[in-house]
Amino acid sequence: MDRPLAKPALRIPPLPASLGLACMAVGAVVLIGLTTLALVPLLLGLGLLAAWLVAALLLGWAGVEGLAALERWMESDQRFQR
């Protein structure tokens, strides 16, 4: 009761098969490279956005501290006492 092995339905000669595999490999390398290059501006933009937010927070904090120092100076200066 030996059954013959199933024959593959698709038979591709070796040269076209190897050319197809080579084209797929080159395509994969190109796609990976383009995807990586597409991520660079996105990551740079996110980094710049984070830096801008940190700078805005620091500038706001410095502004509040400056106003507090101005208030203390105005309270202690004789020219503003009436």
PDB file of N, CA, C and O in Angstrom:
ATOM      1  N   MET A   1       0.800  -1.189   0.000  1.00  0.00           N
ATOM      2  CA  MET A   1       0.000   0.000   0.000  1.00  0.00           C
ATOM      3  C   MET A   1       0.844   1.254   0.000  1.00  0.00           C
ATOM      4  O   MET A   1       0.528   2.225   0.688  1.00  0.00           O
ATOM      5  N   ASP A   2       1.863   1.236  -0.732  1.00  0.00           N
ATOM      6  CA  ASP A   2       2.672   2.444  -0.843  1.00  0.00           C
ATOM      7  C   ASP A   2       2.002   3.412  -1.790  1.00  0.00           C
ATOM      8  O   ASP A   2       1.710   3.105  -2.946  1.00  0.00           O
ATOM      9  N   ARG A   3       1.774   4.587  -1.253  1.00  0.00           N
ATOM     10  CA  ARG A   3       1.172   5.619  -2.093  1.00  0.00           C
ATOM     11  C   ARG A   3       2.273   6.455  -2.721  1.00  0.00           C
ATOM     12  O   ARG A   3       3.250   6.783  -2.048  1.00  0.00           O
ATOM     13  N   PRO A   4       2.145   6.798  -3.959  1.00  0.00           N
ATOM     14  CA  PRO A   4       3.169   7.660  -4.556  1.00  0.00           C
ATOM     15  C   PRO A   4       3.075   9.061  -3.951  1.00  0.00           C
ATOM     16  O   PRO A   4       1.992   9.552  -3.632  1.00  0.00           O
ATOM     17  N   LEU A   5       4.229   9.679  -3.808  1.00  0.00           N
ATOM     18  CA  LEU A   5       4.263  11.039  -3.271  1.00  0.00           C
ATOM     19  C   LEU A   5       3.550  11.981  -4.228  1.00  0.00           C
ATOM     20  O   LEU A   5       3.604  11.812  -5.446  1.00  0.00           O
ATOM     21  N   ALA A   6       2.889  12.967  -3.660  1.00  0.00           N
ATOM     22  CA  ALA A   6       2.164  13.927  -4.495  1.00  0.00           C
ATOM     23  C   ALA A   6       3.164  14.761  -5.278  1.00  0.00           C
ATOM     24  O   ALA A   6       4.182  15.211  -4.753  1.00  0.00           O
ATOM     25  N   LYS A   7       2.848  14.948  -6.522  1.00  0.00           N
ATOM     26  CA  LYS A   7       3.728  15.762  -7.356  1.00  0.00           C
ATOM     27  C   LYS A   7       3.381  17.228  -7.133  1.00  0.00           C
ATOM     28  O   LYS A   7       2.208  17.583  -7.015  1.00  0.00           O
ATOM     29  N   PRO A   8       4.401  18.075  -7.077  1.00  0.00           N
ATOM     30  CA  PRO A   8       4.107  19.502  -6.898  1.00  0.00           C
ATOM     31  C   PRO A   8       3.334  20.035  -8.105  1.00  0.00           C
ATOM     32  O   PRO A   8       3.631  19.697  -9.250  1.00  0.00           O
ATOM     33  N   ALA A   9       2.358  20.856  -7.828  1.00  0.00           N
ATOM     34  CA  ALA A   9       1.510  21.374  -8.895  1.00  0.00           C
ATOM     35  C   ALA A   9       2.254  22.424  -9.718  1.00  0.00           C
ATOM     36  O   ALA A   9       1.978  22.585 -10.907  1.00  0.00           O
ATOM     37  N   LEU A  10       3.181  23.127  -9.109  1.00  0.00           N
ATOM     38  CA  LEU A  10       3.894  24.209  -9.801  1.00  0.00           C
ATOM     39  C   LEU A  10       5.349  23.812  -9.950  1.00  0.00           C
ATOM     40  O   LEU A  10       6.052  23.593  -8.964  1.00  0.00           O
ATOM     41  N   ARG A  11       5.783  23.724 -11.172  1.00  0.00           N
ATOM     42  CA  ARG A  11       7.178  23.371 -11.427  1.00  0.00           C
ATOM     43  C   ARG A  11       7.828  24.543 -12.141  1.00  0.00           C
ATOM     44  O   ARG A  11       7.497  24.859 -13.284  1.00  0.00           O
ATOM     45  N   ILE A  12       8.758  25.181 -11.444  1.00  0.00           N
ATOM     46  CA  ILE A  12       9.461  26.321 -12.021  1.00  0.00           C
ATOM     47  C   ILE A  12      10.895  25.884 -12.300  1.00  0.00           C
ATOM     48  O   ILE A  12      11.552  25.309 -11.432  1.00  0.00           O
ATOM     49  N   PRO A  13      11.376  26.153 -13.499  1.00  0.00           N
ATOM     50  CA  PRO A  13      12.771  25.817 -13.791  1.00  0.00           C
ATOM     51  C   PRO A  13      13.720  26.587 -12.863  1.00  0.00           C
ATOM     52  O   PRO A  13      13.366  27.659 -12.374  1.00  0.00           O
ATOM     53  N   PRO A  14      14.905  26.057 -12.620  1.00  0.00           N
ATOM     54  CA  PRO A  14      15.812  26.660 -11.637  1.00  0.00           C
ATOM     55  C   PRO A  14      16.215  28.108 -11.957  1.00  0.00           C
ATOM     56  O   PRO A  14      16.283  28.933 -11.045  1.00  0.00           O
ATOM     57  N   LEU A  15      16.481  28.433 -13.219  1.00  0.00           N
ATOM     58  CA  LEU A  15      16.945  29.786 -13.537  1.00  0.00           C
ATOM     59  C   LEU A  15      15.863  30.833 -13.264  1.00  0.00           C
ATOM     60  O   LEU A  15      16.156  31.819 -12.587  1.00  0.00           O
ATOM     61  N   PRO A  16      14.638  30.674 -13.749  1.00  0.00           N
ATOM     62  CA  PRO A  16      13.620  31.678 -13.402  1.00  0.00           C
ATOM     63  C   PRO A  16      13.325  31.738 -11.902  1.00  0.00           C
ATOM     64  O   PRO A  16      13.036  32.808 -11.367  1.00  0.00           O
ATOM     65  N   ALA A  17      13.397  30.601 -11.233  1.00  0.00           N
ATOM     66  CA  ALA A  17      13.154  30.594  -9.788  1.00  0.00           C
ATOM     67  C   ALA A  17      14.234  31.392  -9.067  1.00  0.00           C
ATOM     68  O   ALA A  17      13.935  32.175  -8.166  1.00  0.00           O
ATOM     69  N   SER A  18      15.489  31.193  -9.464  1.00  0.00           N
ATOM     70  CA  SER A  18      16.574  31.921  -8.809  1.00  0.00           C
ATOM     71  C   SER A  18      16.496  33.409  -9.139  1.00  0.00           C
ATOM     72  O   SER A  18      16.793  34.246  -8.287  1.00  0.00           O
ATOM     73  N   LEU A  19      16.099  33.748 -10.366  1.00  0.00           N
ATOM     74  CA  LEU A  19      15.937  35.167 -10.715  1.00  0.00           C
ATOM     75  C   LEU A  19      14.802  35.798  -9.917  1.00  0.00           C
ATOM     76  O   LEU A  19      14.905  36.944  -9.480  1.00  0.00           O
ATOM     77  N   GLY A  20      13.724  35.051  -9.730  1.00  0.00           N
ATOM     78  CA  GLY A  20      12.612  35.560  -8.923  1.00  0.00           C
ATOM     79  C   GLY A  20      13.016  35.777  -7.475  1.00  0.00           C
ATOM     80  O   GLY A  20      12.659  36.786  -6.866  1.00  0.00           O
ATOM     81  N   LEU A  21      13.760  34.828  -6.928  1.00  0.00           N
ATOM     82  CA  LEU A  21      14.227  34.988  -5.546  1.00  0.00           C
ATOM     83  C   LEU A  21      15.190  36.169  -5.418  1.00  0.00           C
ATOM     84  O   LEU A  21      15.137  36.915  -4.440  1.00  0.00           O
ATOM     85  N   ALA A  22      16.063  36.336  -6.404  1.00  0.00           N
ATOM     86  CA  ALA A  22      16.999  37.468  -6.363  1.00  0.00           C
ATOM     87  C   ALA A  22      16.239  38.782  -6.440  1.00  0.00           C
ATOM     88  O   ALA A  22      16.572  39.725  -5.722  1.00  0.00           O
ATOM     89  N   CYS A  23      15.223  38.864  -7.296  1.00  0.00           N
ATOM     90  CA  CYS A  23      14.419  40.091  -7.392  1.00  0.00           C
ATOM     91  C   CYS A  23      13.673  40.368  -6.091  1.00  0.00           C
ATOM     92  O   CYS A  23      13.570  41.520  -5.668  1.00  0.00           O
ATOM     93  N   MET A  24      13.154  39.321  -5.456  1.00  0.00           N
ATOM     94  CA  MET A  24      12.466  39.527  -4.180  1.00  0.00           C
ATOM     95  C   MET A  24      13.434  40.004  -3.100  1.00  0.00           C
ATOM     96  O   MET A  24      13.078  40.844  -2.273  1.00  0.00           O
ATOM     97  N   ALA A  25      14.653  39.471  -3.105  1.00  0.00           N
ATOM     98  CA  ALA A  25      15.640  39.893  -2.111  1.00  0.00           C
ATOM     99  C   ALA A  25      16.025  41.357  -2.315  1.00  0.00           C
ATOM    100  O   ALA A  25      16.123  42.119  -1.353  1.00  0.00           O
ATOM    101  N   VAL A  26      16.241  41.745  -3.571  1.00  0.00           N
ATOM    102  CA  VAL A  26      16.581  43.147  -3.859  1.00  0.00           C
ATOM    103  C   VAL A  26      15.408  44.046  -3.480  1.00  0.00           C
ATOM    104  O   VAL A  26      15.608  45.113  -2.898  1.00  0.00           O
ATOM    105  N   GLY A  27      14.205  43.630  -3.801  1.00  0.00           N
ATOM    106  CA  GLY A  27      13.027  44.412  -3.434  1.00  0.00           C
ATOM    107  C   GLY A  27      12.886  44.566  -1.928  1.00  0.00           C
ATOM    108  O   GLY A  27      12.516  45.636  -1.445  1.00  0.00           O
ATOM    109  N   ALA A  28      13.176  43.510  -1.187  1.00  0.00           N
ATOM    110  CA  ALA A  28      13.095  43.593   0.272  1.00  0.00           C
ATOM    111  C   ALA A  28      14.121  44.572   0.823  1.00  0.00           C
ATOM    112  O   ALA A  28      13.823  45.348   1.732  1.00  0.00           O
ATOM    113  N   VAL A  29      15.337  44.533   0.268  1.00  0.00           N
ATOM    114  CA  VAL A  29      16.376  45.467   0.722  1.00  0.00           C
ATOM    115  C   VAL A  29      15.963  46.901   0.405  1.00  0.00           C
ATOM    116  O   VAL A  29      16.146  47.794   1.233  1.00  0.00           O
ATOM    117  N   VAL A  30      15.414  47.126  -0.775  1.00  0.00           N
ATOM    118  CA  VAL A  30      14.985  48.477  -1.153  1.00  0.00           C
ATOM    119  C   VAL A  30      13.846  48.945  -0.251  1.00  0.00           C
ATOM    120  O   VAL A  30      13.860  50.084   0.216  1.00  0.00           O
ATOM    121  N   LEU A  31      12.867  48.089  -0.002  1.00  0.00           N
ATOM    122  CA  LEU A  31      11.750  48.470   0.866  1.00  0.00           C
ATOM    123  C   LEU A  31      12.204  48.772   2.290  1.00  0.00           C
ATOM    124  O   LEU A  31      11.738  49.734   2.901  1.00  0.00           O
ATOM    125  N   ILE A  32      13.105  47.960   2.816  1.00  0.00           N
ATOM    126  CA  ILE A  32      13.617  48.210   4.167  1.00  0.00           C
ATOM    127  C   ILE A  32      14.388  49.525   4.204  1.00  0.00           C
ATOM    128  O   ILE A  32      14.254  50.302   5.149  1.00  0.00           O
ATOM    129  N   GLY A  33      15.193  49.771   3.177  1.00  0.00           N
ATOM    130  CA  GLY A  33      15.944  51.025   3.122  1.00  0.00           C
ATOM    131  C   GLY A  33      15.039  52.240   3.028  1.00  0.00           C
ATOM    132  O   GLY A  33      15.263  53.235   3.717  1.00  0.00           O
ATOM    133  N   LEU A  34      14.012  52.170   2.179  1.00  0.00           N
ATOM    134  CA  LEU A  34      13.097  53.305   2.042  1.00  0.00           C
ATOM    135  C   LEU A  34      12.284  53.527   3.309  1.00  0.00           C
ATOM    136  O   LEU A  34      12.026  54.667   3.695  1.00  0.00           O
ATOM    137  N   THR A  35      11.881  52.440   3.955  1.00  0.00           N
ATOM    138  CA  THR A  35      11.148  52.578   5.214  1.00  0.00           C
ATOM    139  C   THR A  35      12.020  53.234   6.277  1.00  0.00           C
ATOM    140  O   THR A  35      11.557  54.096   7.025  1.00  0.00           O
ATOM    141  N   THR A  36      13.269  52.826   6.340  1.00  0.00           N
ATOM    142  CA  THR A  36      14.192  53.432   7.298  1.00  0.00           C
ATOM    143  C   THR A  36      14.382  54.908   6.996  1.00  0.00           C
ATOM    144  O   THR A  36      14.366  55.737   7.906  1.00  0.00           O
ATOM    145  N   LEU A  37      14.563  55.241   5.726  1.00  0.00           N
ATOM    146  CA  LEU A  37      14.740  56.649   5.364  1.00  0.00           C
ATOM    147  C   LEU A  37      13.478  57.457   5.617  1.00  0.00           C
ATOM    148  O   LEU A  37      13.563  58.648   5.913  1.00  0.00           O
ATOM    149  N   ALA A  38      12.328  56.846   5.510  1.00  0.00           N
ATOM    150  CA  ALA A  38      11.081  57.559   5.788  1.00  0.00           C
ATOM    151  C   ALA A  38      10.926  57.828   7.279  1.00  0.00           C
ATOM    152  O   ALA A  38      10.277  58.799   7.667  1.00  0.00           O
ATOM    153  N   LEU A  39      11.512  56.983   8.114  1.00  0.00           N
ATOM    154  CA  LEU A  39      11.407  57.175   9.556  1.00  0.00           C
ATOM    155  C   LEU A  39      12.312  58.295  10.062  1.00  0.00           C
ATOM    156  O   LEU A  39      12.036  58.876  11.111  1.00  0.00           O
ATOM    157  N   VAL A  40      13.380  58.607   9.342  1.00  0.00           N
ATOM    158  CA  VAL A  40      14.328  59.623   9.808  1.00  0.00           C
ATOM    159  C   VAL A  40      13.654  60.980  10.003  1.00  0.00           C
ATOM    160  O   VAL A  40      13.806  61.557  11.079  1.00  0.00           O
ATOM    161  N   PRO A  41      12.916  61.528   9.026  1.00  0.00           N
ATOM    162  CA  PRO A  41      12.272  62.830   9.272  1.00  0.00           C
ATOM    163  C   PRO A  41      11.234  62.764  10.388  1.00  0.00           C
ATOM    164  O   PRO A  41      11.063  63.727  11.135  1.00  0.00           O
ATOM    165  N   LEU A  42      10.544  61.638  10.502  1.00  0.00           N
ATOM    166  CA  LEU A  42       9.560  61.500  11.565  1.00  0.00           C
ATOM    167  C   LEU A  42      10.229  61.561  12.930  1.00  0.00           C
ATOM    168  O   LEU A  42       9.756  62.267  13.822  1.00  0.00           O
ATOM    169  N   LEU A  43      11.321  60.830  13.100  1.00  0.00           N
ATOM    170  CA  LEU A  43      12.025  60.832  14.374  1.00  0.00           C
ATOM    171  C   LEU A  43      12.649  62.192  14.657  1.00  0.00           C
ATOM    172  O   LEU A  43      12.642  62.651  15.799  1.00  0.00           O
ATOM    173  N   LEU A  44      13.188  62.841  13.629  1.00  0.00           N
ATOM    174  CA  LEU A  44      13.737  64.189  13.820  1.00  0.00           C
ATOM    175  C   LEU A  44      12.634  65.158  14.223  1.00  0.00           C
ATOM    176  O   LEU A  44      12.834  65.999  15.100  1.00  0.00           O
ATOM    177  N   GLY A  45      11.482  65.047  13.591  1.00  0.00           N
ATOM    178  CA  GLY A  45      10.368  65.921  13.947  1.00  0.00           C
ATOM    179  C   GLY A  45       9.905  65.703  15.374  1.00  0.00           C
ATOM    180  O   GLY A  45       9.619  66.663  16.090  1.00  0.00           O
ATOM    181  N   LEU A  46       9.827  64.441  15.796  1.00  0.00           N
ATOM    182  CA  LEU A  46       9.435  64.162  17.183  1.00  0.00           C
ATOM    183  C   LEU A  46      10.471  64.694  18.166  1.00  0.00           C
ATOM    184  O   LEU A  46      10.119  65.202  19.230  1.00  0.00           O
ATOM    185  N   GLY A  47      11.737  64.580  17.813  1.00  0.00           N
ATOM    186  CA  GLY A  47      12.789  65.116  18.679  1.00  0.00           C
ATOM    187  C   GLY A  47      12.713  66.627  18.777  1.00  0.00           C
ATOM    188  O   GLY A  47      12.872  67.192  19.860  1.00  0.00           O
ATOM    189  N   LEU A  48      12.471  67.285  17.650  1.00  0.00           N
ATOM    190  CA  LEU A  48      12.357  68.744  17.673  1.00  0.00           C
ATOM    191  C   LEU A  48      11.123  69.187  18.451  1.00  0.00           C
ATOM    192  O   LEU A  48      11.165  70.191  19.162  1.00  0.00           O
ATOM    193  N   LEU A  49      10.033  68.450  18.321  1.00  0.00           N
ATOM    194  CA  LEU A  49       8.831  68.776  19.083  1.00  0.00           C
ATOM    195  C   LEU A  49       9.079  68.634  20.580  1.00  0.00           C
ATOM    196  O   LEU A  49       8.660  69.484  21.366  1.00  0.00           O
ATOM    197  N   ALA A  50       9.753  67.568  20.970  1.00  0.00           N
ATOM    198  CA  ALA A  50      10.067  67.373  22.396  1.00  0.00           C
ATOM    199  C   ALA A  50      10.986  68.488  22.897  1.00  0.00           C
ATOM    200  O   ALA A  50      10.792  68.997  24.001  1.00  0.00           O
ATOM    201  N   ALA A  51      11.972  68.868  22.106  1.00  0.00           N
ATOM    202  CA  ALA A  51      12.875  69.952  22.515  1.00  0.00           C
ATOM    203  C   ALA A  51      12.118  71.265  22.625  1.00  0.00           C
ATOM    204  O   ALA A  51      12.372  72.053  23.536  1.00  0.00           O
ATOM    205  N   TRP A  52      11.185  71.509  21.703  1.00  0.00           N
ATOM    206  CA  TRP A  52      10.396  72.749  21.756  1.00  0.00           C
ATOM    207  C   TRP A  52       9.523  72.780  23.005  1.00  0.00           C
ATOM    208  O   TRP A  52       9.393  73.821  23.649  1.00  0.00           O
ATOM    209  N   LEU A  53       8.928  71.649  23.346  1.00  0.00           N
ATOM    210  CA  LEU A  53       8.095  71.591  24.553  1.00  0.00           C
ATOM    211  C   LEU A  53       8.918  71.822  25.812  1.00  0.00           C
ATOM    212  O   LEU A  53       8.485  72.541  26.713  1.00  0.00           O
ATOM    213  N   VAL A  54      10.089  71.227  25.881  1.00  0.00           N
ATOM    214  CA  VAL A  54      10.958  71.445  27.043  1.00  0.00           C
ATOM    215  C   VAL A  54      11.378  72.907  27.120  1.00  0.00           C
ATOM    216  O   VAL A  54      11.385  73.499  28.199  1.00  0.00           O
ATOM    217  N   ALA A  55      11.728  73.488  25.977  1.00  0.00           N
ATOM    218  CA  ALA A  55      12.119  74.901  25.970  1.00  0.00           C
ATOM    219  C   ALA A  55      10.955  75.795  26.387  1.00  0.00           C
ATOM    220  O   ALA A  55      11.157  76.768  27.115  1.00  0.00           O
ATOM    221  N   ALA A  56       9.749  75.483  25.940  1.00  0.00           N
ATOM    222  CA  ALA A  56       8.584  76.284  26.318  1.00  0.00           C
ATOM    223  C   ALA A  56       8.324  76.187  27.820  1.00  0.00           C
ATOM    224  O   ALA A  56       8.004  77.186  28.464  1.00  0.00           O
ATOM    225  N   LEU A  57       8.461  74.982  28.375  1.00  0.00           N
ATOM    226  CA  LEU A  57       8.267  74.822  29.818  1.00  0.00           C
ATOM    227  C   LEU A  57       9.325  75.588  30.608  1.00  0.00           C
ATOM    228  O   LEU A  57       9.007  76.246  31.598  1.00  0.00           O
ATOM    229  N   LEU A  58      10.566  75.503  30.177  1.00  0.00           N
ATOM    230  CA  LEU A  58      11.632  76.227  30.870  1.00  0.00           C
ATOM    231  C   LEU A  58      11.445  77.734  30.752  1.00  0.00           C
ATOM    232  O   LEU A  58      11.669  78.465  31.716  1.00  0.00           O
ATOM    233  N   LEU A  59      11.036  78.201  29.576  1.00  0.00           N
ATOM    234  CA  LEU A  59      10.813  79.632  29.393  1.00  0.00           C
ATOM    235  C   LEU A  59       9.644  80.106  30.251  1.00  0.00           C
ATOM    236  O   LEU A  59       9.708  81.185  30.839  1.00  0.00           O
ATOM    237  N   GLY A  60       8.587  79.318  30.329  1.00  0.00           N
ATOM    238  CA  GLY A  60       7.459  79.686  31.186  1.00  0.00           C
ATOM    239  C   GLY A  60       7.858  79.734  32.648  1.00  0.00           C
ATOM    240  O   GLY A  60       7.463  80.645  33.376  1.00  0.00           O
ATOM    241  N   TRP A  61       8.639  78.754  33.079  1.00  0.00           N
ATOM    242  CA  TRP A  61       9.105  78.728  34.464  1.00  0.00           C
ATOM    243  C   TRP A  61       9.995  79.935  34.748  1.00  0.00           C
ATOM    244  O   TRP A  61       9.867  80.571  35.794  1.00  0.00           O
ATOM    245  N   ALA A  62      10.899  80.253  33.814  1.00  0.00           N
ATOM    246  CA  ALA A  62      11.767  81.412  33.993  1.00  0.00           C
ATOM    247  C   ALA A  62      10.945  82.702  34.032  1.00  0.00           C
ATOM    248  O   ALA A  62      11.274  83.617  34.786  1.00  0.00           O
ATOM    249  N   GLY A  63       9.887  82.784  33.237  1.00  0.00           N
ATOM    250  CA  GLY A  63       9.028  83.965  33.248  1.00  0.00           C
ATOM    251  C   GLY A  63       8.320  84.142  34.579  1.00  0.00           C
ATOM    252  O   GLY A  63       8.243  85.255  35.098  1.00  0.00           O
ATOM    253  N   VAL A  64       7.805  83.057  35.132  1.00  0.00           N
ATOM    254  CA  VAL A  64       7.132  83.131  36.431  1.00  0.00           C
ATOM    255  C   VAL A  64       8.128  83.531  37.516  1.00  0.00           C
ATOM    256  O   VAL A  64       7.812  84.356  38.372  1.00  0.00           O
ATOM    257  N   GLU A  65       9.307  82.963  37.488  1.00  0.00           N
ATOM    258  CA  GLU A  65      10.330  83.321  38.474  1.00  0.00           C
ATOM    259  C   GLU A  65      10.739  84.789  38.326  1.00  0.00           C
ATOM    260  O   GLU A  65      10.957  85.484  39.318  1.00  0.00           O
ATOM    261  N   GLY A  66      10.841  85.249  37.082  1.00  0.00           N
ATOM    262  CA  GLY A  66      11.183  86.654  36.854  1.00  0.00           C
ATOM    263  C   GLY A  66      10.110  87.592  37.373  1.00  0.00           C
ATOM    264  O   GLY A  66      10.419  88.621  37.974  1.00  0.00           O
ATOM    265  N   LEU A  67       8.846  87.243  37.145  1.00  0.00           N
ATOM    266  CA  LEU A  67       7.760  88.074  37.671  1.00  0.00           C
ATOM    267  C   LEU A  67       7.737  88.067  39.195  1.00  0.00           C
ATOM    268  O   LEU A  67       7.448  89.092  39.812  1.00  0.00           O
ATOM    269  N   ALA A  68       8.039  86.926  39.810  1.00  0.00           N
ATOM    270  CA  ALA A  68       8.088  86.858  41.265  1.00  0.00           C
ATOM    271  C   ALA A  68       9.225  87.731  41.808  1.00  0.00           C
ATOM    272  O   ALA A  68       9.062  88.415  42.818  1.00  0.00           O
ATOM    273  N   ALA A  69      10.372  87.700  41.130  1.00  0.00           N
ATOM    274  CA  ALA A  69      11.490  88.539  41.556  1.00  0.00           C
ATOM    275  C   ALA A  69      11.150  90.016  41.384  1.00  0.00           C
ATOM    276  O   ALA A  69      11.510  90.831  42.233  1.00  0.00           O
ATOM    277  N   LEU A  70      10.461  90.374  40.297  1.00  0.00           N
ATOM    278  CA  LEU A  70      10.049  91.760  40.079  1.00  0.00           C
ATOM    279  C   LEU A  70       9.071  92.203  41.165  1.00  0.00           C
ATOM    280  O   LEU A  70       9.144  93.336  41.642  1.00  0.00           O
ATOM    281  N   GLU A  71       8.157  91.315  41.557  1.00  0.00           N
ATOM    282  CA  GLU A  71       7.200  91.653  42.609  1.00  0.00           C
ATOM    283  C   GLU A  71       7.918  91.886  43.938  1.00  0.00           C
ATOM    284  O   GLU A  71       7.608  92.839  44.653  1.00  0.00           O
ATOM    285  N   ARG A  72       8.878  91.017  44.271  1.00  0.00           N
ATOM    286  CA  ARG A  72       9.630  91.197  45.514  1.00  0.00           C
ATOM    287  C   ARG A  72      10.409  92.501  45.492  1.00  0.00           C
ATOM    288  O   ARG A  72      10.495  93.196  46.504  1.00  0.00           O
ATOM    289  N   TRP A  73      10.979  92.834  44.337  1.00  0.00           N
ATOM    290  CA  TRP A  73      11.749  94.072  44.232  1.00  0.00           C
ATOM    291  C   TRP A  73      10.828  95.285  44.377  1.00  0.00           C
ATOM    292  O   TRP A  73      11.179  96.255  45.049  1.00  0.00           O
ATOM    293  N   MET A  74       9.640  95.231  43.742  1.00  0.00           N
ATOM    294  CA  MET A  74       8.719  96.359  43.835  1.00  0.00           C
ATOM    295  C   MET A  74       8.198  96.531  45.265  1.00  0.00           C
ATOM    296  O   MET A  74       7.950  97.658  45.693  1.00  0.00           O
ATOM    297  N   GLU A  75       8.029  95.434  46.011  1.00  0.00           N
ATOM    298  CA  GLU A  75       7.558  95.535  47.384  1.00  0.00           C
ATOM    299  C   GLU A  75       8.612  96.110  48.315  1.00  0.00           C
ATOM    300  O   GLU A  75       8.281  96.749  49.314  1.00  0.00           O
ATOM    301  N   SER A  76       9.885  95.885  47.990  1.00  0.00           N
ATOM    302  CA  SER A  76      10.944  96.349  48.892  1.00  0.00           C
ATOM    303  C   SER A  76      11.541  97.694  48.477  1.00  0.00           C
ATOM    304  O   SER A  76      12.228  98.315  49.288  1.00  0.00           O
ATOM    305  N   ASP A  77      11.312  98.169  47.264  1.00  0.00           N
ATOM    306  CA  ASP A  77      11.901  99.427  46.808  1.00  0.00           C
ATOM    307  C   ASP A  77      11.085 100.601  47.355  1.00  0.00           C
ATOM    308  O   ASP A  77       9.854 100.576  47.350  1.00  0.00           O
ATOM    309  N   GLN A  78      11.788 101.615  47.821  1.00  0.00           N
ATOM    310  CA  GLN A  78      11.130 102.792  48.413  1.00  0.00           C
ATOM    311  C   GLN A  78      10.351 103.604  47.384  1.00  0.00           C
ATOM    312  O   GLN A  78       9.391 104.286  47.743  1.00  0.00           O
ATOM    313  N   ARG A  79      10.735 103.546  46.136  1.00  0.00           N
ATOM    314  CA  ARG A  79      10.039 104.346  45.124  1.00  0.00           C
ATOM    315  C   ARG A  79       8.594 103.883  44.912  1.00  0.00           C
ATOM    316  O   ARG A  79       7.754 104.649  44.441  1.00  0.00           O
ATOM    317  N   PHE A  80       8.317 102.649  45.257  1.00  0.00           N
ATOM    318  CA  PHE A  80       6.970 102.113  45.058  1.00  0.00           C
ATOM    319  C   PHE A  80       6.151 102.119  46.348  1.00  0.00           C
ATOM    320  O   PHE A  80       5.000 101.684  46.348  1.00  0.00           O
ATOM    321  N   GLN A  81       6.724 102.603  47.438  1.00  0.00           N
ATOM    322  CA  GLN A  81       5.998 102.650  48.701  1.00  0.00           C
ATOM    323  C   GLN A  81       5.264 103.984  48.783  1.00  0.00           C
ATOM    324  O   GLN A  81       5.894 105.036  48.672  1.00  0.00           O
ATOM    325  N   ARG A  82       3.983 103.965  48.970  1.00  0.00           N
ATOM    326  CA  ARG A  82       3.199 105.217  49.114  1.00  0.00           C
ATOM    327  C   ARG A  82       2.229 105.078  50.230  1.00  0.00           C
ATOM    328  O   ARG A  82       1.478 106.010  50.516  1.00  0.00           O
TER     329      ARG A  82
END
